[in-house]
Amino acid sequence: MALGIAWILDGLEITLAADVADILEKKSTLAMSPRAVGDIASVYLIGEVFGAIIFGRLSDKLGRKKLFLVTLGVYLIGSGLTAATFGHGAGWVTFLYATRFIAGMGIGGEYAAINSAIDEMIPAHYRGRVDIAINGTYWGGALIGTIAESYILGHFSDTVNWRLGFLIGPVLALAVIYVRRNLPESPRWLIMHGREKEAEAAMKRIESLSDEKDAPMPDQSKAIEISPRNDIGFFALAWVLFRQMPKRSVLGACLMISQSFLYNAIFFTYALVLANVYHVGESTIPLYFIAFCVGNLLGPLLIGPLFDTLGRRIMISGTYLISGILLAATAWAFDANLLSGLSQTLCWSVVFFFASAGASAGYLTVSEVFPLEVRAKAIAVFFAIAQCFGALGPNIYGGLVNSHRGLFVAYLVGAGVMIIGGLAEVFLGVDAERKSLEDVATPLSALDPKTRRAPEMPHPRMAKASR
């Protein structure tokens, strides 16, 4: 729960930014233009990309625990300063953008550091359901944001309400920082960096809190001899992704890009569709958001355990394919004018019940199919790629809001993208359920049993010399 707050905060931030958009255009607040307000979300997403890359690298180098304290602190400062934007003019708008960029950096860094820590400290038999459930709590944050903002908007003036909204996240972050301070460092990370005494101490602490204190030791045949190394940067990551594990890289890219494109396209234009297509009143739109958030939240929680029992390949491909097919069917009903604002919302809630579990499983996949030494960096790279493609969705779909036929075609494209992700899992999926991470991806520090040597890693200077 302490680690999973990252997704709650991200969902909260995105929802708040959408809910207060029209308020920031008023002269009594910041008097921003519609385009300038729209750029707030873009700046936040760009910050997430930079944060994921920077803090993902540091998480692999300095440790999971240090980074998930730092990233939460960065978010807290950035979002807290957003509420301190008090004036009009270009200078204050720049200040607002800077604070959203900082907040985004913190959340982007959270994705890399936290997914790594979760997967490295949760038992293999429960890793899938826990990771998917925690990723799914993004929609818990969106739900909290929607309900809280509905209350705040109705009880406070425009000069105060949007500031209070942006302070909700920092308050939650302050409460969680104390809990995070008491979490152990990942024993896997410690041992891969030659800090075996600290790793043993962390393991004993984890065991002391477990109900399985007398669990038998793993079979000796599972033992791996390692040689800790510190020469694994982004150049080595590229070598792993494109030379050692190209199929897994294609799989990760397909899963992450497809879910990011679909979600950003639908979610960021949801209010526009309700208002412009179905003529839903501004005061009623939050109720539709609540239904949408509930469907997205329930999916990972209810069917998450099946990813550990039925397996990754069946469940990931199934959730992507089912959501894609259902979205295509919904698009047909939309084109035939069979839907209202309510029925459209109910249809999307069912579609994203499955899509949400699949999207969470996309993060699970990229965090468990690559070696420990590059895990956080790999998550960061795929997250950044997904966000870049995902940013196209709101732009494309937003421009088609006033074109009924255009939206129909766009929804079919979104369905096709999800089906492509599902097919990628069918043919390239990794059966990682109930397996140790070291069985899924051998550490780069592991010595060959015959030669007792670690694999040679490329270095930028070596590549330059060869050219």
URZIHU-V156006 format. One line per field, one symbol per residue. psi: psi as a letter, one per 20 degrees, with the letter a starting at -180 (. if undefined). burial: 1 if it has 24 or more other C-alpha atoms within 12 Angstrom, else 0. A space follows every 50 residues. Layout:
BEGIN
psi=???
burial=???
END
This chain:
BEGIN
psi=hhhihghghghggggghhhjghhiiqhidilqqgghghighggghghggg gggghgghghgiqggghigghhgggggghhhgijoirrrhghgggggghh ggghgghghggghghggghiipqhiigghggggghiighgghgggggghg gghiiqrhihghghgiigghgggghhggghhjqqqohggghijjmhghgg ggghgghhiqilhkqqqqqhiiqpproqqkknbhghghgggigglhghgg gggggggghgggghgggijghgggghgilpqhihghhhhggghgghhhgh hhjghhhhghqggggghghggghgghhgghgghghjkiqrgghgggghhg gigghgggghhghggiiijqqghjghhgggghgggghghhihghgghhij hjoghghgghhhggghghhggghhhghiqpnipkqqhhhgopqiipqphg ikqqqppqqhhggghh.
burial=01111111111111111111111100001111000011111111111111 11111111111111111111111111111111111000000010111111 11111111111111111111111111111111111111111111111111 01100001111111111111011101100100111111111110000000 01100000000000000000000011111011111111111000100111 11111111111111111111111100110100001111111111111111 10111111001111111111111111111111011000011101111111 11111111111111111111111111111111111111111111111101 10010011111111111111111111011111111111111111110000 00001010000000000
END
